[in-house]
Amino acid sequence: MKVTAVVVRPSDQAVLMLPSGLPQVEQSDDFWFPDVEAVLQALRDQHGIEAVVLTCLSNDPLTYLMLPSGEPPAGTRWVHDHPVSSSDLPAWTRPEWYGEAPQWIAERLKATGPWSQVKSWGLSNVLRIPTADGDVYFKALSQASTEPDALPFLFANEPLFLQRASADRPGAVPAPLAIDEQRAWMLLPDLGSPLEGESDVAVWIDAVRNHARLQRSYVTEPERLLEYGCADRRLAVLDAELDRLLEPNSLTAQLDPTELSGLPERAKQLREAIVELAEIGVPETLLHGDLHPRNLAVRDGQVFAFDWTDAALAHPFLDWVTFVETRSPLSSDPRVLDAYLNEWAEYAAPSELRRALTLAEELGTLYQTITYLHLVDHLSGPSKNSMFRGGANWLQKLLAVQDR
């Protein structure tokens, strides 16, 4: 696919033009727009243009609004007749942010080279900084406002959560090198390569076993998770959130009449599943909320989960609905499943734990659908569209006939 760069000079809003027009680069058809590093590298290699992404203006055609970070190459010119606007909320859509954030980083790290932008969209912005001790990642999170008493836009203040959880559970979660709680900024060391690429089932077993142990460690301290900024999404809350699916909303508006008419009966089934799952007795505790094999990293044999923005106080087995995926066969290996369930043996018999996991996989589709519906309401542009597609997929899974 062709990707267009609208590079804007902040002093006068002039747009950088090549002799052929706006700069364009090629990316694969399955390219996901938040992964901006590949686009910026192609822009540098093919046109000699140094820039950072402010926001994605359009998915079709894929177009980014960019800020120049170096001198324009020979043969380019600045023009003033190409109006540009953006309604995105995050602070990093403003040019001045790229003075503030690098300054904060420089005060806390000694870099051995220039930083580079890795990811940028409506939820987060990620920069990579080379240091003598390896790469360090700076992550800024969106702080879009919500109604009073409503769930926060992102369920957890990830920098605060990781700082506190790494202090009282050393070695269980990544420890930030520095955080800014108010601005939701943090620096993290390089955690390694995705679990997705790991072929040794023993590493997968360690990953789920350690995750279960981390979850269990907070069973007697649920209030601590709330103090750490995790959202309260226990089963009773999930039951109440189910009402939202029965009200007019952007996801159910896309259903056909037959699907729409079946929602009340499906809601009844899900409420029955909530009651049954609660009765099995696995306690509610820490939930990652988006625990898939690309949000787990392996380095020197140690596995860390990262991207804790969906962290919540909830039923722990709900993490299984995102962890198991077709593209990663080891995620559904029976040995991996058994290793996870064995960590919960004190709470229920093996048959009950398996039943609890089945119920949690079903309710996980509800949990994720509500999550995406919540995010859709607080985003705009391509980020909103991406969340809408994700939510629509989860809603279809939720509506699928379940053998209960």
LINNORQUI-V32283 format. One record per run of one state. SS is the DSSP state (helix for helix, strand for strand, loop for the rest). FROM is the first residue (numbers start at 0). TO is the last residue. Records with the same first field share a line. If there is no record, write none. Layout:
SS=FROM-TO, FROM-TO
//
This chain:
loop=0-0, 9-12, 18-19, 21-21, 26-35, 47-49, 59-60, 68-75, 79-89, 93-95, 106-109, 111-114, 120-122, 129-129, 131-134, 141-156, 168-176, 180-183, 189-191, 197-199, 217-220, 227-229, 232-233, 246-250, 254-255, 261-261, 280-282, 287-294, 299-300, 305-310, 323-323, 325-326, 332-332, 342-348, 376-379, 399-403
strand=1-8, 13-17, 20-20, 22-25, 50-58, 61-67, 76-78, 110-110, 115-119, 123-128, 130-130, 135-140, 177-179, 184-188, 192-193, 230-231, 283-286, 295-298, 301-304, 311-314, 324-324, 327-327
helix=36-46, 90-92, 96-105, 157-167, 194-196, 200-216, 221-226, 234-245, 251-253, 256-260, 262-279, 315-322, 328-331, 333-341, 349-375, 380-398
//
